[in-house]
Amino acid sequence: MATSTIIQKLYGADEALAAPSVGQDNPFQSARQCTLRFRTSGAVAVGESVRFDVTQPDAERVSVVNQCTAGGAGGNRLAVGVALEASTALGGEFINVVVGGYVENAICVAGAGAGDVLGVVTAPGSLEQMAGPDIRGAIAIALENEAGGTCDVWIITKFP
């Protein structure tokens, strides 16, 4: 796991159109997300919320993730972030997970709206609006209204 925070960078107009490319996917992309690579212990879909797999022994508990289970009203406090890649039911694969910053098309429950505090409350792997005083399991803030089961979110960084 990473132990440093990378300096954030916005691409300038001259860099975005430069040849050869400076590595951006499009001229509007910025480095406004922090990703870590985790091993999986089960099936995970792209855009799904993942959590630490505490059934693993010792330090593996924080290097292995699986689909985030529903956490009830306070959300699942083991939630880490949102998967950028899929994993099969067999697990053992390595996937990139956004642990802080911008995510496009995170899986969300219907009704999530821009500005809502989100966590995994009732639907496994899906972010949904958290209500009430207990939001300790919150992992994201919606940046737009949910449409078609997804929305763009900002993942709240829980660790460096």
C-alpha positions in Angstrom: 0.0 0.0 0.0 1.1 3.5 -0.7 2.6 5.6 2.1 2.8 8.9 0.4 0.4 11.4 -1.2 1.2 12.3 -4.8 1.2 15.9 -5.7 -2.0 16.8 -7.6 -1.7 18.2 -11.1 -4.0 19.9 -13.5 -2.9 19.6 -17.2 -2.3 22.9 -19.0 -3.9 23.4 -22.5 -0.5 23.1 -24.1 0.2 19.7 -22.3 -3.3 18.3 -23.0 -2.8 18.7 -26.8 0.9 17.9 -26.9 2.4 15.1 -28.9 3.7 12.9 -27.4 1.0 12.7 -24.8 1.8 13.5 -21.1 -0.4 10.5 -20.1 -3.8 12.1 -19.6 -6.9 10.3 -21.0 -8.5 13.6 -22.1 -7.8 17.3 -22.0 -10.2 17.8 -19.1 -8.7 15.1 -16.8 -6.9 16.0 -13.6 -5.0 14.0 -11.1 -7.7 14.5 -8.5 -7.9 10.9 -7.2 -5.9 8.6 -5.1 -5.9 5.0 -6.0 -4.4 1.9 -4.2 -4.1 -1.6 -5.5 -5.7 -4.4 -3.4 -6.1 -8.1 -3.8 -9.7 -9.4 -3.8 -11.3 -12.3 -2.0 -14.4 -12.4 -4.2 -16.4 -10.9 -7.0 -16.3 -7.1 -7.3 -17.9 -5.1 -10.1 -16.5 -1.9 -11.6 -18.0 1.1 -9.7 -18.9 -1.0 -6.7 -17.9 0.0 -3.1 -15.4 -2.3 -1.5 -14.4 -3.0 2.1 -11.5 -4.5 4.0 -11.9 -8.3 4.3 -11.4 -8.8 8.0 -11.8 -12.6 7.7 -8.2 -12.7 6.4 -5.3 -13.4 8.8 -3.2 -10.6 10.4 -2.1 -7.8 8.1 -3.9 -9.4 5.1 -7.1 -7.8 6.6 -6.0 -4.4 5.2 -4.6 -5.6 1.9 -7.5 -7.7 0.8 -10.9 -6.3 -0.2 -14.3 -7.6 -1.2 -17.8 -6.3 -2.0 -18.9 -3.9 0.7 -21.7 -5.5 2.7 -24.7 -3.5 3.9 -23.8 -1.7 7.1 -27.2 -0.5 8.4 -28.1 3.0 9.4 -24.5 4.0 10.2 -23.1 2.6 7.0 -20.3 0.0 6.7 -17.3 1.4 8.6 -14.9 -1.0 6.9 -15.6 0.6 3.5 -12.4 1.6 1.7 -13.5 3.1 -1.6 -14.8 2.3 -5.1 -13.4 -0.3 -7.5 -12.0 0.8 -10.9 -11.7 -2.8 -12.1 -13.7 -6.0 -11.8 -12.8 -9.2 -10.0 -14.2 -12.7 -10.4 -15.9 -14.8 -7.7 -12.7 -16.7 -7.2 -10.9 -13.6 -6.0 -7.1 -13.4 -5.8 -6.9 -10.8 -8.5 -5.5 -7.3 -8.0 -7.7 -4.3 -8.7 -7.3 -0.5 -8.4 -9.5 1.1 -5.8 -10.2 4.9 -5.5 -9.6 5.6 -1.8 -9.8 9.4 -2.1 -11.1 11.9 -4.7 -13.2 11.8 -7.9 -15.0 8.7 -9.2 -17.2 8.6 -12.3 -20.2 6.3 -12.3 -20.0 4.8 -8.8 -22.9 2.4 -8.2 -25.6 4.3 -6.2 -29.1 3.5 -4.9 -31.9 5.4 -6.6 -32.6 8.8 -5.0 -29.0 9.8 -4.2 -28.7 13.5 -5.0 -25.9 16.1 -5.4 -24.5 17.0 -2.1 -25.7 13.9 -0.3 -23.4 12.1 2.2 -23.2 8.5 1.0 -22.4 5.2 2.6 -23.1 1.5 2.1 -26.3 1.2 4.1 -28.8 -1.4 2.8 -27.6 -2.5 -0.7 -24.3 -4.4 -0.8 -21.7 -2.6 -3.0 -24.0 0.4 -3.6 -23.7 3.9 -2.2 -26.8 5.6 -0.8 -27.8 8.6 1.1 -27.1 8.5 4.8 -29.6 10.1 7.2 -29.6 10.7 10.9 -26.9 11.5 13.3 -24.7 8.4 12.7 -22.7 8.9 9.5 -19.5 7.3 10.7 -19.6 4.9 7.8 -19.8 7.6 5.2 -17.3 7.2 2.3 -18.4 9.7 -0.3 -20.3 12.8 -1.3 -22.5 12.8 -4.4 -21.5 15.3 -7.0 -24.7 14.8 -9.1 -28.1 13.2 -8.9 -28.2 9.4 -9.4 -29.2 8.4 -12.9 -29.4 4.8 -14.1 -28.0 3.4 -10.9 -24.8 5.5 -10.9 -23.6 8.9 -10.0 -20.3 10.7 -9.9 -18.9 11.0 -6.3 -16.0 12.4 -4.3 -14.5 9.7 -2.0 -13.7 10.9 1.4 -10.1 10.0 2.2 -9.9 8.0 5.4 -6.2 7.4 5.5 -3.1 8.8 3.7 
